[in-house]
Amino acid sequence: MNYNYIKKKKKNSKFYMLKLDVGFLRESVSFHFRDPYKETYSNEEKMNVDSYLSYLRKKGITADDDQKGIQRRLNVPRINSIREFVEESDENFFSTSVVLSYNSSEEDSVAKELTEGSSDFGSIHFNKETTFTVIDGQHRLAGLLISDVSDDFEVPISLYVNIDLSSATKIFR
């Protein structure tokens, strides 16, 4: 599927504003978290990493414990609360963007098209193997992805391409 984008430049970096549908995001988003925060978890969240990952997989969320991750664990009661809100609301309250990273090889045609293209507007085609990592908005996105909202529900996205951990951490802050 093709997605239209707008290229935005801020100081020395570029990002792309677009909207992606929930069906595509359900297949393409991976949540990466660091696990040094055990003392701050509630009882539900204190389960070991394997149990926690299994619990998320059962809900349809792909996640990894990754020392390069910038997020904390997903707060399960919070994502369930967001899911309930989405399912019970007649309104679309997801007006702020979720920040994602698309990390790929230098030869990747999608990354090349985005980063080397001179136009500030365009259309891009992501293939089925595309994966995104969440930089900011993880709870909103997870709650939305586990909800019963239709696959064509559109989510505003700010997309960064091939950024390193340090830059992703700065964006998150």
Disulfide bonds with the S-S distance in Angstrom:
none
